[in-house]
Protein backbone atom coordinates (compact mmCIF):
# COMPACT_ATOMS: atom_id res chain seq x y z
CA UNK A 1 0.00 0.00 0.00
CA UNK A 2 2.94 2.30 -0.44
CA UNK A 3 2.12 5.60 -2.01
CA UNK A 4 -1.51 5.36 -1.00
CA UNK A 5 -3.28 6.50 2.12
CA UNK A 6 -3.61 3.58 4.48
CA UNK A 7 -7.03 3.02 5.94
CA UNK A 8 -8.50 0.79 8.57
CA UNK A 9 -10.36 -2.18 7.16
CA UNK A 10 -12.82 -4.43 8.89
CA UNK A 11 -14.98 -7.29 7.68
CA UNK A 12 -17.88 -8.78 9.54
CA UNK A 13 -20.37 -11.31 8.22
CA UNK A 14 -23.94 -11.56 9.45
CA UNK A 15 -27.42 -10.24 9.00
CA UNK A 16 -28.12 -6.54 8.69
CA UNK A 17 -31.03 -4.31 7.78
CA UNK A 18 -30.19 -1.84 5.03
CA UNK A 19 -32.18 0.98 3.53
CA UNK A 20 -33.00 4.63 3.68
CA UNK A 21 -33.60 6.15 7.07
CA UNK A 22 -34.91 9.60 7.83
CA UNK A 23 -37.46 12.14 6.71
CA UNK A 24 -37.50 13.88 3.35
CA UNK A 25 -37.54 17.42 4.71
CA UNK A 26 -34.86 16.80 7.33
CA UNK A 27 -32.32 14.23 6.21
CA UNK A 28 -32.36 10.90 4.43
CA UNK A 29 -29.43 8.50 4.56
CA UNK A 30 -28.79 5.03 3.23
CA UNK A 31 -27.53 3.01 6.17
CA UNK A 32 -26.98 -0.48 7.54
CA UNK A 33 -28.06 -1.57 11.01
CA UNK A 34 -27.38 -4.76 12.92
CA UNK A 35 -24.94 -6.68 15.05
CA UNK A 36 -22.62 -7.46 12.13
CA UNK A 37 -22.40 -3.75 11.34
CA UNK A 38 -21.59 -2.97 14.98
CA UNK A 39 -18.91 -5.68 15.09
CA UNK A 40 -17.32 -4.28 11.92
CA UNK A 41 -17.24 -0.82 13.48
CA UNK A 42 -15.62 -2.19 16.65
CA UNK A 43 -13.02 -4.06 14.57
CA UNK A 44 -12.14 -0.81 12.86
CA UNK A 45 -11.29 0.63 16.26
CA UNK A 46 -8.99 -2.32 16.98
CA UNK A 47 -7.22 -2.36 13.59
CA UNK A 48 -3.99 -0.53 13.00
CA UNK A 49 -3.24 1.49 9.86
CA UNK A 50 -3.44 -0.77 6.81
CA UNK A 51 -4.62 -3.79 8.82
CA UNK A 52 -7.57 -5.91 7.75
CA UNK A 53 -9.44 -7.64 10.55
CA UNK A 54 -12.39 -9.96 10.19
CA UNK A 55 -14.70 -11.81 12.52
CA UNK A 56 -14.80 -15.61 12.77
CA UNK A 57 -17.98 -15.87 10.70
CA UNK A 58 -16.31 -14.16 7.72
CA UNK A 59 -13.18 -16.27 8.19
CA UNK A 60 -15.21 -19.50 8.25
CA UNK A 61 -17.07 -18.59 5.06
CA UNK A 62 -13.77 -18.00 3.28
CA UNK A 63 -12.33 -21.29 4.58
CA UNK A 64 -15.44 -23.18 3.41
CA UNK A 65 -14.83 -21.69 -0.04
CA UNK A 66 -18.15 -19.83 0.00
CA UNK A 67 -16.19 -16.95 -1.55
CA UNK A 68 -13.95 -18.63 -4.17
CA UNK A 69 -12.77 -15.25 -5.49
CA UNK A 70 -11.05 -14.74 -2.13
CA UNK A 71 -10.04 -18.29 -1.17
CA UNK A 72 -8.23 -19.02 -4.45
CA UNK A 73 -5.92 -16.02 -3.98
CA UNK A 74 -4.01 -17.87 -1.25
CA UNK A 75 -4.57 -15.19 1.36
CA UNK A 76 -3.16 -16.05 4.78
CA UNK A 77 -4.91 -15.32 8.05
CA UNK A 78 -3.54 -15.14 11.57
CA UNK A 79 -5.87 -15.77 14.50
CA UNK A 80 -5.61 -13.10 17.16
CA UNK A 81 -6.40 -13.38 20.82
CA UNK A 82 -10.19 -13.17 21.36
CA UNK A 83 -11.14 -9.54 21.98
CA UNK A 84 -13.81 -7.96 24.08
CA UNK A 85 -15.88 -5.63 21.91
CA UNK A 86 -18.37 -3.08 23.13
CA UNK A 87 -21.88 -4.56 23.20
CA UNK A 88 -20.68 -8.19 23.32
CA UNK A 89 -20.88 -10.33 26.45
CA UNK A 90 -18.08 -12.70 25.43
CA UNK A 91 -14.75 -12.17 23.67
CA UNK A 92 -14.99 -12.28 19.85
CA UNK A 93 -12.67 -14.41 17.70
CA UNK A 94 -10.77 -12.17 15.31
CA UNK A 95 -8.48 -12.89 12.35
CA UNK A 96 -5.92 -10.66 10.70
CA UNK A 97 -5.19 -10.78 6.97
CA UNK A 98 -1.46 -11.15 6.37
Gaussian input, Z-matrix of N, CA and C with variables (Angstrom, degrees):
# hf/3-21g

backbone

0 1
 N
 C     1     B1
 C     2     B2     1     A1
 N     3     B3     2     A2     1     D1
 C     4     B4     3     A3     2     D2
 C     5     B5     4     A4     3     D3
 N     6     B6     5     A5     4     D4
 C     7     B7     6     A6     5     D5
 C     8     B8     7     A7     6     D6
 N     9     B9     8     A8     7     D7
 C    10    B10     9     A9     8     D8
 C    11    B11    10    A10     9     D9
 N    12    B12    11    A11    10    D10
 C    13    B13    12    A12    11    D11
 C    14    B14    13    A13    12    D12
 N    15    B15    14    A14    13    D13
 C    16    B16    15    A15    14    D14
 C    17    B17    16    A16    15    D15
 N    18    B18    17    A17    16    D16
 C    19    B19    18    A18    17    D17
 C    20    B20    19    A19    18    D18
 N    21    B21    20    A20    19    D19
 C    22    B22    21    A21    20    D20
 C    23    B23    22    A22    21    D21
 N    24    B24    23    A23    22    D22
 C    25    B25    24    A24    23    D23
 C    26    B26    25    A25    24    D24
 N    27    B27    26    A26    25    D25
 C    28    B28    27    A27    26    D26
 C    29    B29    28    A28    27    D27
 N    30    B30    29    A29    28    D28
 C    31    B31    30    A30    29    D29
 C    32    B32    31    A31    30    D30
 N    33    B33    32    A32    31    D31
 C    34    B34    33    A33    32    D32
 C    35    B35    34    A34    33    D33
 N    36    B36    35    A35    34    D34
 C    37    B37    36    A36    35    D35
 C    38    B38    37    A37    36    D36
 N    39    B39    38    A38    37    D37
 C    40    B40    39    A39    38    D38
 C    41    B41    40    A40    39    D39
 N    42    B42    41    A41    40    D40
 C    43    B43    42    A42    41    D41
 C    44    B44    43    A43    42    D42
 N    45    B45    44    A44    43    D43
 C    46    B46    45    A45    44    D44
 C    47    B47    46    A46    45    D45
 N    48    B48    47    A47    46    D46
 C    49    B49    48    A48    47    D47
 C    50    B50    49    A49    48    D48
 N    51    B51    50    A50    49    D49
 C    52    B52    51    A51    50    D50
 C    53    B53    52    A52    51    D51
 N    54    B54    53    A53    52    D52
 C    55    B55    54    A54    53    D53
 C    56    B56    55    A55    54    D54
 N    57    B57    56    A56    55    D55
 C    58    B58    57    A57    56    D56
 C    59    B59    58    A58    57    D57
 N    60    B60    59    A59    58    D58
 C    61    B61    60    A60    59    D59
 C    62    B62    61    A61    60    D60
 N    63    B63    62    A62    61    D61
 C    64    B64    63    A63    62    D62
 C    65    B65    64    A64    63    D63
 N    66    B66    65    A65    64    D64
 C    67    B67    66    A66    65    D65
 C    68    B68    67    A67    66    D66
 N    69    B69    68    A68    67    D67
 C    70    B70    69    A69    68    D68
 C    71    B71    70    A70    69    D69
 N    72    B72    71    A71    70    D70
 C    73    B73    72    A72    71    D71
 C    74    B74    73    A73    72    D72
 N    75    B75    74    A74    73    D73
 C    76    B76    75    A75    74    D74
 C    77    B77    76    A76    75    D75
 N    78    B78    77    A77    76    D76
 C    79    B79    78    A78    77    D77
 C    80    B80    79    A79    78    D78
 N    81    B81    80    A80    79    D79
 C    82    B82    81    A81    80    D80
 C    83    B83    82    A82    81    D81
 N    84    B84    83    A83    82    D82
 C    85    B85    84    A84    83    D83
 C    86    B86    85    A85    84    D84
 N    87    B87    86    A86    85    D85
 C    88    B88    87    A87    86    D86
 C    89    B89    88    A88    87    D87
 N    90    B90    89    A89    88    D88
 C    91    B91    90    A90    89    D89
 C    92    B92    91    A91    90    D90
 N    93    B93    92    A92    91    D91
 C    94    B94    93    A93    92    D92
 C    95    B95    94    A94    93    D93
 N    96    B96    95    A95    94    D94
 C    97    B97    96    A96    95    D95
 C    98    B98    97    A97    96    D96
 N    99    B99    98    A98    97    D97
 C   100   B100    99    A99    98    D98
 C   101   B101   100   A100    99    D99
 N   102   B102   101   A101   100   D100
 C   103   B103   102   A102   101   D101
 C   104   B104   103   A103   102   D102
 N   105   B105   104   A104   103   D103
 C   106   B106   105   A105   104   D104
 C   107   B107   106   A106   105   D105
 N   108   B108   107   A107   106   D106
 C   109   B109   108   A108   107   D107
 C   110   B110   109   A109   108   D108
 N   111   B111   110   A110   109   D109
 C   112   B112   111   A111   110   D110
 C   113   B113   112   A112   111   D111
 N   114   B114   113   A113   112   D112
 C   115   B115   114   A114   113   D113
 C   116   B116   115   A115   114   D114
 N   117   B117   116   A116   115   D115
 C   118   B118   117   A117   116   D116
 C   119   B119   118   A118   117   D117
 N   120   B120   119   A119   118   D118
 C   121   B121   120   A120   119   D119
 C   122   B122   121   A121   120   D120
 N   123   B123   122   A122   121   D121
 C   124   B124   123   A123   122   D122
 C   125   B125   124   A124   123   D123
 N   126   B126   125   A125   124   D124
 C   127   B127   126   A126   125   D125
 C   128   B128   127   A127   126   D126
 N   129   B129   128   A128   127   D127
 C   130   B130   129   A129   128   D128
 C   131   B131   130   A130   129   D129
 N   132   B132   131   A131   130   D130
 C   133   B133   132   A132   131   D131
 C   134   B134   133   A133   132   D132
 N   135   B135   134   A134   133   D133
 C   136   B136   135   A135   134   D134
 C   137   B137   136   A136   135   D135
 N   138   B138   137   A137   136   D136
 C   139   B139   138   A138   137   D137
 C   140   B140   139   A139   138   D138
 N   141   B141   140   A140   139   D139
 C   142   B142   141   A141   140   D140
 C   143   B143   142   A142   141   D141
 N   144   B144   143   A143   142   D142
 C   145   B145   144   A144   143   D143
 C   146   B146   145   A145   144   D144
 N   147   B147   146   A146   145   D145
 C   148   B148   147   A147   146   D146
 C   149   B149   148   A148   147   D147
 N   150   B150   149   A149   148   D148
 C   151   B151   150   A150   149   D149
 C   152   B152   151   A151   150   D150
 N   153   B153   152   A152   151   D151
 C   154   B154   153   A153   152   D152
 C   155   B155   154   A154   153   D153
 N   156   B156   155   A155   154   D154
 C   157   B157   156   A156   155   D155
 C   158   B158   157   A157   156   D156
 N   159   B159   158   A158   157   D157
 C   160   B160   159   A159   158   D158
 C   161   B161   160   A160   159   D159
 N   162   B162   161   A161   160   D160
 C   163   B163   162   A162   161   D161
 C   164   B164   163   A163   162   D162
 N   165   B165   164   A164   163   D163
 C   166   B166   165   A165   164   D164
 C   167   B167   166   A166   165   D165
 N   168   B168   167   A167   166   D166
 C   169   B169   168   A168   167   D167
 C   170   B170   169   A169   168   D168
 N   171   B171   170   A170   169   D169
 C   172   B172   171   A171   170   D170
 C   173   B173   172   A172   171   D171
 N   174   B174   173   A173   172   D172
 C   175   B175   174   A174   173   D173
 C   176   B176   175   A175   174   D174
 N   177   B177   176   A176   175   D175
 C   178   B178   177   A177   176   D176
 C   179   B179   178   A178   177   D177
 N   180   B180   179   A179   178   D178
 C   181   B181   180   A180   179   D179
 C   182   B182   181   A181   180   D180
 N   183   B183   182   A182   181   D181
 C   184   B184   183   A183   182   D182
 C   185   B185   184   A184   183   D183
 N   186   B186   185   A185   184   D184
 C   187   B187   186   A186   185   D185
 C   188   B188   187   A187   186   D186
 N   189   B189   188   A188   187   D187
 C   190   B190   189   A189   188   D188
 C   191   B191   190   A190   189   D189
 N   192   B192   191   A191   190   D190
 C   193   B193   192   A192   191   D191
 C   194   B194   193   A193   192   D192
 N   195   B195   194   A194   193   D193
 C   196   B196   195   A195   194   D194
 C   197   B197   196   A196   195   D195
 N   198   B198   197   A197   196   D196
 C   199   B199   198   A198   197   D197
 C   200   B200   199   A199   198   D198
 N   201   B201   200   A200   199   D199
 C   202   B202   201   A201   200   D200
 C   203   B203   202   A202   201   D201
 N   204   B204   203   A203   202   D202
 C   205   B205   204   A204   203   D203
 C   206   B206   205   A205   204   D204
 N   207   B207   206   A206   205   D205
 C   208   B208   207   A207   206   D206
 C   209   B209   208   A208   207   D207
 N   210   B210   209   A209   208   D208
 C   211   B211   210   A210   209   D209
 C   212   B212   211   A211   210   D210
 N   213   B213   212   A212   211   D211
 C   214   B214   213   A213   212   D212
 C   215   B215   214   A214   213   D213
 N   216   B216   215   A215   214   D214
 C   217   B217   216   A216   215   D215
 C   218   B218   217   A217   216   D216
 N   219   B219   218   A218   217   D217
 C   220   B220   219   A219   218   D218
 C   221   B221   220   A220   219   D219
 N   222   B222   221   A221   220   D220
 C   223   B223   222   A222   221   D221
 C   224   B224   223   A223   222   D222
 N   225   B225   224   A224   223   D223
 C   226   B226   225   A225   224   D224
 C   227   B227   226   A226   225   D225
 N   228   B228   227   A227   226   D226
 C   229   B229   228   A228   227   D227
 C   230   B230   229   A229   228   D228
 N   231   B231   230   A230   229   D229
 C   232   B232   231   A231   230   D230
 C   233   B233   232   A232   231   D231
 N   234   B234   233   A233   232   D232
 C   235   B235   234   A234   233   D233
 C   236   B236   235   A235   234   D234
 N   237   B237   236   A236   235   D235
 C   238   B238   237   A237   236   D236
 C   239   B239   238   A238   237   D237
 N   240   B240   239   A239   238   D238
 C   241   B241   240   A240   239   D239
 C   242   B242   241   A241   240   D240
 N   243   B243   242   A242   241   D241
 C   244   B244   243   A243   242   D242
 C   245   B245   244   A244   243   D243
 N   246   B246   245   A245   244   D244
 C   247   B247   246   A246   245   D245
 C   248   B248   247   A247   246   D246
 N   249   B249   248   A248   247   D247
 C   250   B250   249   A249   248   D248
 C   251   B251   250   A250   249   D249
 N   252   B252   251   A251   250   D250
 C   253   B253   252   A252   251   D251
 C   254   B254   253   A253   252   D252
 N   255   B255   254   A254   253   D253
 C   256   B256   255   A255   254   D254
 C   257   B257   256   A256   255   D255
 N   258   B258   257   A257   256   D256
 C   259   B259   258   A258   257   D257
 C   260   B260   259   A259   258   D258
 N   261   B261   260   A260   259   D259
 C   262   B262   261   A261   260   D260
 C   263   B263   262   A262   261   D261
 N   264   B264   263   A263   262   D262
 C   265   B265   264   A264   263   D263
 C   266   B266   265   A265   264   D264
 N   267   B267   266   A266   265   D265
 C   268   B268   267   A267   266   D266
 C   269   B269   268   A268   267   D267
 N   270   B270   269   A269   268   D268
 C   271   B271   270   A270   269   D269
 C   272   B272   271   A271   270   D270
 N   273   B273   272   A272   271   D271
 C   274   B274   273   A273   272   D272
 C   275   B275   274   A274   273   D273
 N   276   B276   275   A275   274   D274
 C   277   B277   276   A276   275   D275
 C   278   B278   277   A277   276   D276
 N   279   B279   278   A278   277   D277
 C   280   B280   279   A279   278   D278
 C   281   B281   280   A280   279   D279
 N   282   B282   281   A281   280   D280
 C   283   B283   282   A282   281   D281
 C   284   B284   283   A283   282   D282
 N   285   B285   284   A284   283   D283
 C   286   B286   285   A285   284   D284
 C   287   B287   286   A286   285   D285
 N   288   B288   287   A287   286   D286
 C   289   B289   288   A288   287   D287
 C   290   B290   289   A289   288   D288
 N   291   B291   290   A290   289   D289
 C   292   B292   291   A291   290   D290
 C   293   B293   292   A292   291   D291

   B1=1.4500
   B2=1.5217
   B3=1.2984
   B4=1.4475
   B5=1.5213
   B6=1.3031
   B7=1.4497
   B8=1.5163
   B9=1.3164
   B10=1.4564
   B11=1.5192
   B12=1.3167
   B13=1.4499
   B14=1.5092
   B15=1.3034
   B16=1.4523
   B17=1.5139
   B18=1.3031
   B19=1.4532
   B20=1.5118
   B21=1.3005
   B22=1.4432
   B23=1.5064
   B24=1.3283
   B25=1.4511
   B26=1.5155
   B27=1.3095
   B28=1.4559
   B29=1.5204
   B30=1.3353
   B31=1.4513
   B32=1.5189
   B33=1.2979
   B34=1.4535
   B35=1.5208
   B36=1.3141
   B37=1.4568
   B38=1.5179
   B39=1.3039
   B40=1.4610
   B41=1.5143
   B42=1.3044
   B43=1.4537
   B44=1.5249
   B45=1.3209
   B46=1.4615
   B47=1.5266
   B48=1.2952
   B49=1.4602
   B50=1.5187
   B51=1.3279
   B52=1.4590
   B53=1.5188
   B54=1.3103
   B55=1.4564
   B56=1.5084
   B57=1.3035
   B58=1.4584
   B59=1.5150
   B60=1.3093
   B61=1.4594
   B62=1.5194
   B63=1.3018
   B64=1.4519
   B65=1.5146
   B66=1.3262
   B67=1.4552
   B68=1.5165
   B69=1.3098
   B70=1.4651
   B71=1.5184
   B72=1.3044
   B73=1.4697
   B74=1.5229
   B75=1.3217
   B76=1.4697
   B77=1.5285
   B78=1.3192
   B79=1.4575
   B80=1.5250
   B81=1.3142
   B82=1.4564
   B83=1.5244
   B84=1.3169
   B85=1.4587
   B86=1.5150
   B87=1.3135
   B88=1.4553
   B89=1.5150
   B90=1.3165
   B91=1.4534
   B92=1.5174
   B93=1.3135
   B94=1.4598
   B95=1.5246
   B96=1.3194
   B97=1.4555
   B98=1.5225
   B99=1.3058
   B100=1.4552
   B101=1.5130
   B102=1.3233
   B103=1.4596
   B104=1.5173
   B105=1.3382
   B106=1.4711
   B107=1.5215
   B108=1.3237
   B109=1.4655
   B110=1.5299
   B111=1.3148
   B112=1.4663
   B113=1.5242
   B114=1.3386
   B115=1.4663
   B116=1.5273
   B117=1.3228
   B118=1.4714
   B119=1.5266
   B120=1.3080
   B121=1.4734
   B122=1.5246
   B123=1.3324
   B124=1.4709
   B125=1.5321
   B126=1.3426
   B127=1.4656
   B128=1.5182
   B129=1.3156
   B130=1.4636
   B131=1.5242
   B132=1.3257
   B133=1.4588
   B134=1.5193
   B135=1.3303
   B136=1.4669
   B137=1.5270
   B138=1.3269
   B139=1.4729
   B140=1.5229
   B141=1.3069
   B142=1.4528
   B143=1.5203
   B144=1.3261
   B145=1.4631
   B146=1.5229
   B147=1.3122
   B148=1.4515
   B149=1.5157
   B150=1.3227
   B151=1.4598
   B152=1.5239
   B153=1.3262
   B154=1.4594
   B155=1.5138
   B156=1.3124
   B157=1.4594
   B158=1.5242
   B159=1.3218
   B160=1.4518
   B161=1.5179
   B162=1.3353
   B163=1.4554
   B164=1.5243
   B165=1.3265
   B166=1.4606
   B167=1.5230
   B168=1.3248
   B169=1.4529
   B170=1.5315
   B171=1.3216
   B172=1.4638
   B173=1.5251
   B174=1.3199
   B175=1.4698
   B176=1.5276
   B177=1.3302
   B178=1.4704
   B179=1.5282
   B180=1.3160
   B181=1.4667
   B182=1.5282
   B183=1.3108
   B184=1.4635
   B185=1.5270
   B186=1.3315
   B187=1.4594
   B188=1.5226
   B189=1.3224
   B190=1.4720
   B191=1.5238
   B192=1.3164
   B193=1.4693
   B194=1.5279
   B195=1.3336
   B196=1.4617
   B197=1.5207
   B198=1.3337
   B199=1.4609
   B200=1.5273
   B201=1.3555
   B202=1.4732
   B203=1.5182
   B204=1.3256
   B205=1.4615
   B206=1.5192
   B207=1.3288
   B208=1.4688
   B209=1.5206
   B210=1.3283
   B211=1.4625
   B212=1.5204
   B213=1.3199
   B214=1.4563
   B215=1.5346
   B216=1.2932
   B217=1.4692
   B218=1.5209
   B219=1.3287
   B220=1.4541
   B221=1.5237
   B222=1.2988
   B223=1.4646
   B224=1.5231
   B225=1.3297
   B226=1.4644
   B227=1.5255
   B228=1.3218
   B229=1.4538
   B230=1.5194
   B231=1.3162
   B232=1.4541
   B233=1.5220
   B234=1.3505
   B235=1.4631
   B236=1.5225
   B237=1.2938
   B238=1.4652
   B239=1.5227
   B240=1.3006
   B241=1.4566
   B242=1.5334
   B243=1.3421
   B244=1.4699
   B245=1.5255
   B246=1.3346
   B247=1.4608
   B248=1.5203
   B249=1.3037
   B250=1.4603
   B251=1.5262
   B252=1.3159
   B253=1.4530
   B254=1.5164
   B255=1.3026
   B256=1.4591
   B257=1.5287
   B258=1.3293
   B259=1.4584
   B260=1.5199
   B261=1.3297
   B262=1.4639
   B263=1.5226
   B264=1.3277
   B265=1.4621
   B266=1.5226
   B267=1.3400
   B268=1.4608
   B269=1.5250
   B270=1.3302
   B271=1.4635
   B272=1.5367
   B273=1.3188
   B274=1.4608
   B275=1.5300
   B276=1.3466
   B277=1.4639
   B278=1.5206
   B279=1.3149
   B280=1.4587
   B281=1.5304
   B282=1.3230
   B283=1.4612
   B284=1.5045
   B285=1.3302
   B286=1.4588
   B287=1.5234
   B288=1.3378
   B289=1.4569
   B290=1.5233
   B291=1.3172
   B292=1.4722
   B293=1.5103
   A1=111.10
   A2=117.36
   A3=119.45
   A4=110.15
   A5=114.78
   A6=119.57
   A7=113.68
   A8=116.34
   A9=120.26
   A10=108.23
   A11=116.08
   A12=119.62
   A13=109.47
   A14=117.31
   A15=120.78
   A16=109.70
   A17=115.76
   A18=120.74
   A19=110.54
   A20=115.18
   A21=122.58
   A22=105.90
   A23=116.33
   A24=121.08
   A25=109.62
   A26=115.63
   A27=119.77
   A28=107.39
   A29=114.73
   A30=120.98
   A31=107.61
   A32=115.36
   A33=121.27
   A34=107.46
   A35=116.05
   A36=121.26
   A37=109.05
   A38=116.38
   A39=121.51
   A40=109.92
   A41=115.17
   A42=120.41
   A43=111.08
   A44=114.41
   A45=120.81
   A46=107.94
   A47=115.37
   A48=121.78
   A49=106.19
   A50=116.55
   A51=120.10
   A52=109.86
   A53=115.13
   A54=119.99
   A55=111.22
   A56=114.55
   A57=119.73
   A58=109.38
   A59=114.31
   A60=122.19
   A61=107.45
   A62=116.97
   A63=120.44
   A64=112.43
   A65=114.22
   A66=121.65
   A67=109.56
   A68=115.51
   A69=121.21
   A70=113.48
   A71=117.77
   A72=119.83
   A73=113.05
   A74=117.20
   A75=119.32
   A76=110.47
   A77=116.11
   A78=119.80
   A79=109.26
   A80=116.00
   A81=121.19
   A82=107.73
   A83=115.80
   A84=121.24
   A85=109.17
   A86=116.33
   A87=121.90
   A88=105.51
   A89=117.63
   A90=119.97
   A91=110.92
   A92=115.78
   A93=123.34
   A94=107.73
   A95=115.68
   A96=121.49
   A97=109.07
   A98=117.04
   A99=120.84
   A100=111.97
   A101=115.09
   A102=120.43
   A103=111.67
   A104=117.69
   A105=119.40
   A106=111.46
   A107=116.62
   A108=120.81
   A109=109.37
   A110=116.54
   A111=120.75
   A112=111.36
   A113=116.72
   A114=120.20
   A115=109.83
   A116=117.41
   A117=120.38
   A118=111.06
   A119=116.18
   A120=120.40
   A121=110.96
   A122=116.62
   A123=120.37
   A124=110.67
   A125=116.60
   A126=119.59
   A127=110.83
   A128=116.50
   A129=119.81
   A130=109.85
   A131=116.36
   A132=120.20
   A133=113.25
   A134=117.02
   A135=121.48
   A136=112.44
   A137=117.33
   A138=121.34
   A139=110.95
   A140=114.56
   A141=120.22
   A142=109.66
   A143=117.88
   A144=120.78
   A145=111.75
   A146=116.83
   A147=122.48
   A148=115.35
   A149=118.66
   A150=121.36
   A151=111.11
   A152=115.07
   A153=121.36
   A154=107.52
   A155=116.25
   A156=122.43
   A157=109.09
   A158=115.97
   A159=118.92
   A160=109.86
   A161=114.76
   A162=119.38
   A163=109.59
   A164=116.88
   A165=121.12
   A166=111.89
   A167=118.48
   A168=120.78
   A169=110.97
   A170=116.96
   A171=120.82
   A172=110.22
   A173=116.73
   A174=121.14
   A175=110.78
   A176=116.54
   A177=121.07
   A178=111.50
   A179=118.07
   A180=120.55
   A181=111.08
   A182=116.80
   A183=120.36
   A184=109.87
   A185=117.37
   A186=121.04
   A187=112.19
   A188=117.21
   A189=121.49
   A190=111.37
   A191=115.81
   A192=122.82
   A193=112.41
   A194=116.69
   A195=120.28
   A196=110.77
   A197=116.54
   A198=122.13
   A199=107.65
   A200=117.47
   A201=119.50
   A202=113.72
   A203=118.59
   A204=120.08
   A205=111.43
   A206=116.98
   A207=120.81
   A208=110.12
   A209=117.41
   A210=120.67
   A211=112.82
   A212=120.15
   A213=120.35
   A214=112.56
   A215=118.57
   A216=121.36
   A217=112.34
   A218=117.41
   A219=122.51
   A220=111.86
   A221=115.81
   A222=121.45
   A223=108.22
   A224=115.76
   A225=120.59
   A226=110.35
   A227=114.97
   A228=122.28
   A229=109.26
   A230=115.77
   A231=121.77
   A232=108.08
   A233=117.16
   A234=118.00
   A235=109.76
   A236=116.11
   A237=121.66
   A238=108.39
   A239=115.23
   A240=119.19
   A241=108.73
   A242=118.14
   A243=118.55
   A244=110.11
   A245=115.53
   A246=121.49
   A247=110.85
   A248=114.85
   A249=119.85
   A250=107.34
   A251=116.39
   A252=121.87
   A253=108.60
   A254=115.65
   A255=121.29
   A256=109.57
   A257=115.87
   A258=121.10
   A259=114.18
   A260=117.89
   A261=121.52
   A262=108.82
   A263=116.23
   A264=120.44
   A265=112.39
   A266=116.25
   A267=121.00
   A268=109.62
   A269=117.11
   A270=119.78
   A271=110.75
   A272=116.44
   A273=123.94
   A274=108.91
   A275=115.60
   A276=120.23
   A277=109.11
   A278=115.70
   A279=122.10
   A280=109.29
   A281=116.01
   A282=122.63
   A283=109.41
   A284=114.73
   A285=121.60
   A286=108.29
   A287=115.92
   A288=120.85
   A289=107.83
   A290=115.96
   A291=120.63
   A292=110.57
   D1=20.76
   D2=179.45
   D3=-65.35
   D4=142.57
   D5=178.28
   D6=83.61
   D7=-4.56
   D8=178.35
   D9=-121.23
   D10=155.44
   D11=175.14
   D12=-68.56
   D13=129.79
   D14=179.59
   D15=-86.60
   D16=132.58
   D17=178.79
   D18=-110.50
   D19=-176.60
   D20=175.64
   D21=-109.71
   D22=126.33
   D23=-175.39
   D24=-116.37
   D25=142.26
   D26=178.80
   D27=-146.02
   D28=143.76
   D29=-179.67
   D30=-132.83
   D31=128.49
   D32=177.37
   D33=-137.47
   D34=135.49
   D35=179.94
   D36=-108.67
   D37=138.36
   D38=177.56
   D39=160.49
   D40=-177.66
   D41=-179.04
   D42=-79.31
   D43=147.59
   D44=177.25
   D45=-151.48
   D46=155.13
   D47=173.65
   D48=-103.47
   D49=126.93
   D50=179.86
   D51=-125.25
   D52=147.70
   D53=177.99
   D54=160.89
   D55=-173.95
   D56=179.58
   D57=-85.47
   D58=139.53
   D59=-179.13
   D60=-129.96
   D61=137.06
   D62=175.74
   D63=125.87
   D64=-174.82
   D65=179.90
   D66=-118.34
   D67=141.98
   D68=-175.00
   D69=-53.00
   D70=-44.39
   D71=-175.11
   D72=-79.78
   D73=-14.49
   D74=-177.60
   D75=-104.84
   D76=-67.97
   D77=-178.07
   D78=-169.84
   D79=131.33
   D80=176.82
   D81=-120.69
   D82=132.12
   D83=178.86
   D84=-131.76
   D85=149.21
   D86=170.14
   D87=-91.95
   D88=125.50
   D89=-174.26
   D90=-143.61
   D91=168.77
   D92=175.75
   D93=-125.16
   D94=137.05
   D95=-179.23
   D96=-129.62
   D97=143.24
   D98=175.68
   D99=146.42
   D100=170.24
   D101=-177.67
   D102=-61.18
   D103=-41.20
   D104=-178.81
   D105=-63.52
   D106=-33.75
   D107=177.47
   D108=-68.38
   D109=-42.29
   D110=178.81
   D111=-63.98
   D112=-42.03
   D113=178.50
   D114=-62.17
   D115=-43.81
   D116=178.45
   D117=-58.71
   D118=-42.13
   D119=179.18
   D120=-63.73
   D121=-41.14
   D122=178.97
   D123=-66.57
   D124=-37.91
   D125=178.23
   D126=-63.86
   D127=-35.20
   D128=177.85
   D129=-59.50
   D130=-39.92
   D131=179.57
   D132=-67.76
   D133=-23.69
   D134=-179.78
   D135=-90.80
   D136=-21.43
   D137=-175.87
   D138=-77.39
   D139=145.24
   D140=173.59
   D141=-88.58
   D142=172.93
   D143=178.81
   D144=-55.67
   D145=127.66
   D146=178.70
   D147=78.81
   D148=-3.44
   D149=179.52
   D150=-81.31
   D151=148.01
   D152=173.33
   D153=-119.25
   D154=118.16
   D155=178.02
   D156=-113.10
   D157=146.13
   D158=175.44
   D159=-141.19
   D160=155.44
   D161=-179.89
   D162=-81.24
   D163=170.16
   D164=-174.97
   D165=-65.71
   D166=-31.17
   D167=179.25
   D168=-64.01
   D169=-43.59
   D170=177.73
   D171=-65.69
   D172=-42.70
   D173=178.70
   D174=-59.32
   D175=-46.23
   D176=-178.71
   D177=-63.08
   D178=-39.26
   D179=177.97
   D180=-63.32
   D181=-39.08
   D182=178.14
   D183=-67.06
   D184=-43.38
   D185=-179.11
   D186=-65.91
   D187=-30.59
   D188=178.42
   D189=-82.33
   D190=3.69
   D191=178.94
   D192=64.72
   D193=28.43
   D194=174.92
   D195=-72.37
   D196=-15.73
   D197=177.20
   D198=-127.40
   D199=76.27
   D200=-175.46
   D201=-59.58
   D202=-26.72
   D203=179.20
   D204=-64.94
   D205=-23.78
   D206=176.96
   D207=-93.52
   D208=-48.62
   D209=-172.80
   D210=-64.56
   D211=-29.32
   D212=-179.01
   D213=-80.02
   D214=-4.58
   D215=179.26
   D216=-86.48
   D217=1.38
   D218=177.16
   D219=59.00
   D220=45.85
   D221=177.85
   D222=-81.84
   D223=134.34
   D224=-179.93
   D225=-98.09
   D226=146.23
   D227=179.52
   D228=-125.65
   D229=143.91
   D230=175.47
   D231=-117.59
   D232=124.15
   D233=175.79
   D234=-71.53
   D235=137.80
   D236=177.04
   D237=-103.71
   D238=167.05
   D239=174.79
   D240=-60.02
   D241=138.86
   D242=176.14
   D243=-53.80
   D244=139.89
   D245=-175.84
   D246=-116.65
   D247=142.96
   D248=170.75
   D249=-80.71
   D250=128.36
   D251=177.35
   D252=-119.25
   D253=144.10
   D254=179.33
   D255=-53.97
   D256=133.11
   D257=178.46
   D258=89.01
   D259=-4.18
   D260=-179.93
   D261=-110.82
   D262=139.55
   D263=-179.07
   D264=-81.62
   D265=-28.22
   D266=-177.76
   D267=-121.74
   D268=156.62
   D269=176.55
   D270=-59.33
   D271=146.39
   D272=-177.78
   D273=-104.10
   D274=134.63
   D275=176.34
   D276=-74.74
   D277=129.74
   D278=-174.97
   D279=-127.66
   D280=144.76
   D281=176.14
   D282=-124.33
   D283=147.15
   D284=177.92
   D285=-112.74
   D286=135.25
   D287=176.07
   D288=-80.60
   D289=128.90
   D290=179.99
   D291=-91.46

